[in-house]
Amino acid sequence: MTSENKSQLSLDAKKRLLREMLFARRFEERCYEAYVERKIGGFLHLYPGEEACAHGVLEAARVGHDYVITSYRDHVHALKSGVDAKAVMAELFGKVTGTCKGLGGSMHIFGVANRFMGGYALVGGPFPLAAGIAKGIQMQGGDEICICFLGDAANNQGTFHESLNMAKIWNLPVLYVCENNLYGIGTRIDRSTAVIDQYKRVSGYNIPARQVDGQDVEVVYEAAREAIDHVRNGNGPYFLELMTYRYRGHSMSDSNAYRTKEEERMWSKRDPVIMLRDRLIEEGAITDDDYKAMDTGILDEIENEIIRFAEESPEPPLELLDKYVLAENDPWVHGGPK
């Protein structure tokens, strides 16, 4: 696993990334609280601990130009893709001002205008969709790429192998990013997967691949920049594995009893937000007081703007109950109203 820190990011870019990552952390923590308060229902999968993955990769991409698709742990990817945080929170609250009019919830955030093509609840579901998006780009002769985020446990799905095989045969402009947090729900990877290093699994499809430290946003950025350049320059697909760790359970129903306290303490020492904060303090770019003030401002924004917006937004109207269920519910599909 590569962990060298030789980033080309400017100090201003790193300071901005620190705020974005801290915002993502506080946003997710507030989602946890809202779920406990019964303001968010359904499933909720949180991202604390993995912030360097989404931010490092998408910092190297062309946000709003390149297409992004991911699985159900999707809030932070949407935010980094430029989707309005108020609309994301409203979707979690089931409000009509949400990204899917309150009908999708946590696992189905979507942002077409930002080319964030959604989170998907089906494990392995994004693989063929990403290949399809990339095929569309190729057919239209565009310079966009499709970035598909995936979890390590999803790689045991048949869609993983089928999609990567076709992506290489067609030389598609797609980057697969594996956020390897070591667990599939409560099962550790070495109990479910024969090949532990996920980047090695794509060698059978002749796709270049690399494994790097997913806790260091600068390392992730540099690895993603090289991978994206490879794909955008017409060289076909690339597979990037980021070694990371989720600090909370798989979902809100997860007791998290399957991990040792020693393991959790070890990974907490490599918190991606704290690592970047300490590095910027050492470089003299910020002070500890600057960081505290940033944190206070973020908490205030989330509570007084984002949460307030979600709470005050209306529920979806009853007319939406069957609007998006079946095409046959639209009389115009069958020649107009009877």
Residue pairs with C-beta under 8 A, 6 or more apart in sequence:
1 211
1 212
1 213
1 243
2 210
2 211
2 212
2 213
2 219
2 223
3 212
3 213
3 216
3 219
4 219
5 216
5 218
5 219
6 222
7 14
7 218
7 219
7 221
7 222
8 222
8 225
9 17
9 59
9 218
9 221
11 280
11 283
11 285
13 59
14 218
14 276
14 279
14 280
14 285
15 280
15 285
15 286
17 55
17 59
17 217
17 276
18 273
18 276
18 277
18 280
18 286
18 291
18 294
19 294
19 298
20 55
20 79
20 80
21 51
21 52
21 55
21 217
21 272
21 273
21 276
22 273
22 277
22 294
22 295
22 298
23 79
23 85
23 298
23 301
23 302
24 47
24 51
24 54
24 55
24 75
24 76
24 79
24 80
25 48
25 51
25 273
26 295
26 298
26 299
26 302
27 75
27 76
27 79
27 85
27 89
27 302
27 306
28 46
28 47
28 48
28 75
28 76
29 48
30 302
30 303
30 306
30 307
31 40
31 44
31 46
31 75
31 89
31 92
31 106
32 44
32 46
32 248
32 252
34 40
34 92
34 93
34 307
35 41
35 44
35 252
39 93
39 310
39 311
40 92
40 93
40 94
40 106
41 94
41 105
42 105
42 106
42 107
43 72
43 105
43 106
43 107
43 121
43 251
43 252
43 253
44 92
44 106
44 251
44 252
45 72
45 73
45 106
45 107
45 250
45 251
46 73
46 75
46 246
46 248
46 252
47 54
47 73
47 75
47 76
47 246
48 246
48 247
48 248
49 181
49 244
49 245
49 246
49 247
49 248
49 267
49 271
49 272
50 73
50 76
50 179
50 181
50 214
50 244
50 245
50 246
50 272
51 76
51 217
51 272
51 273
52 214
52 215
52 216
52 217
52 220
52 242
52 244
52 272
52 276
53 149
53 177
53 179
53 214
53 220
53 242
53 244
54 76
54 77
54 80
54 149
55 76
55 80
55 217
55 220
56 214
56 217
56 218
56 219
56 220
56 221
56 223
56 224
56 242
57 147
57 149
57 175
57 177
57 220
57 221
57 224
57 240
57 242
58 68
58 77
58 80
58 81
58 147
59 80
59 217
59 221
59 224
60 221
60 224
60 225
60 227
60 228
61 68
61 145
61 147
61 224
61 228
62 144
63 80
63 81
63 82
63 114
64 81
64 82
64 114
64 115
65 115
65 144
66 115
66 144
66 145
66 146
66 147
66 228
67 115
67 117
67 130
67 133
67 137
67 144
67 145
67 146
67 147
68 77
68 81
68 115
68 116
68 117
68 146
68 147
68 149
69 116
69 117
69 118
69 120
69 126
69 129
69 130
69 133
69 146
69 147
69 148
69 149
70 77
70 118
70 119
70 120
70 126
70 148
70 149
70 150
71 119
71 120
71 121
71 123
71 125
71 126
71 149
71 150
71 151
71 154
72 106
72 107
72 119
72 120
72 121
73 119
73 151
73 246
74 106
74 107
74 108
74 109
74 118
74 119
75 88
75 92
75 106
75 109
77 116
77 119
77 149
78 88
78 99
78 109
78 110
78 111
78 114
78 116
78 119
79 85
79 88
81 111
81 114
81 115
81 116
82 111
82 114
82 116
83 99
83 109
83 111
83 114
83 116
85 302
85 306
86 97
86 305
86 306
86 309
86 310
87 97
87 98
87 99
88 98
88 99
88 109
89 98
89 306
89 307
89 309
89 310
90 96
90 97
90 98
90 99
90 102
90 309
90 310
90 313
91 98
91 99
91 100
91 102
91 104
91 105
91 106
91 108
91 109
92 98
92 105
92 106
92 310
93 102
93 310
93 311
93 313
94 102
94 105
94 315
94 316
95 102
95 310
95 313
95 314
95 315
95 316
96 102
96 313
96 314
96 315
96 316
96 317
96 320
97 309
97 310
97 313
97 314
98 104
98 313
99 109
99 110
99 111
100 108
100 109
100 110
101 316
101 320
102 315
102 316
103 316
103 320
103 324
104 110
106 119
107 119
107 120
107 121
108 118
108 119
108 120
108 121
109 116
109 118
109 119
110 116
110 117
110 118
110 119
115 144
117 129
117 133
120 126
120 129
123 151
123 153
123 154
123 157
124 150
124 154
124 157
124 158
124 159
124 160
125 159
126 148
126 149
126 150
127 148
127 150
127 154
127 157
127 159
127 160
127 162
127 163
127 164
127 176
128 159
128 162
128 163
129 148
130 146
130 147
130 148
130 163
130 174
130 176
131 163
131 166
131 167
131 170
131 172
131 174
133 146
133 174
134 145
134 146
134 167
134 172
134 173
134 174
134 237
135 170
135 172
137 144
137 145
137 146
137 173
138 170
138 171
138 172
138 173
143 232
144 173
145 173
145 174
145 175
145 228
145 231
145 232
146 172
146 173
146 174
146 175
147 174
147 175
147 177
147 228
148 174
148 175
148 176
148 177
149 177
149 179
150 160
150 176
150 177
150 178
150 179
151 178
151 179
151 180
151 181
151 184
152 178
152 179
152 180
152 181
152 182
152 184
152 189
152 193
152 198
153 183
153 184
153 185
153 187
153 189
153 192
153 193
154 160
154 184
155 178
155 193
155 198
155 201
156 184
156 192
156 193
161 205
164 176
164 202
164 205
164 207
164 237
164 239
165 205
166 172
167 174
167 176
167 205
167 207
167 236
167 237
168 205
168 206
168 207
168 236
168 237
171 234
171 235
171 236
171 237
172 236
172 237
173 231
173 232
173 234
173 236
173 237
174 231
174 237
175 224
175 227
175 228
175 231
175 237
175 238
175 239
175 240
176 202
176 237
176 238
176 239
176 240
177 224
177 240
177 242
178 198
178 199
178 239
178 240
178 241
178 242
179 214
179 242
179 244
180 189
180 198
180 214
180 241
180 242
180 243
180 244
181 244
181 245
181 246
182 188
182 189
182 245
183 189
183 246
183 250
183 258
183 259
184 192
185 250
185 254
186 250
186 254
186 257
186 258
187 258
188 258
189 196
190 196
195 201
197 211
197 241
198 211
198 239
198 241
199 209
199 210
199 211
199 239
199 240
199 241
200 209
202 209
202 239
203 209
207 236
207 237
207 238
207 239
208 230
208 238
208 239
209 238
209 239
209 240
209 241
210 223
210 227
210 239
210 240
210 241
211 241
211 242
211 243
212 219
212 220
212 223
212 240
212 241
212 242
212 243
213 219
213 220
213 242
213 243
214 220
214 242
214 243
214 244
215 243
215 244
215 245
215 267
215 270
215 271
215 272
215 275
216 272
216 275
217 272
217 275
217 276
218 276
220 242
223 240
223 242
224 240
227 238
227 240
230 238
231 237
231 238
244 272
245 267
245 270
247 264
247 267
247 268
248 254
248 256
249 255
249 256
277 286
277 291
280 286
281 287
281 288
281 291
322 329
323 329
327 333
328 334
331 337
331 338
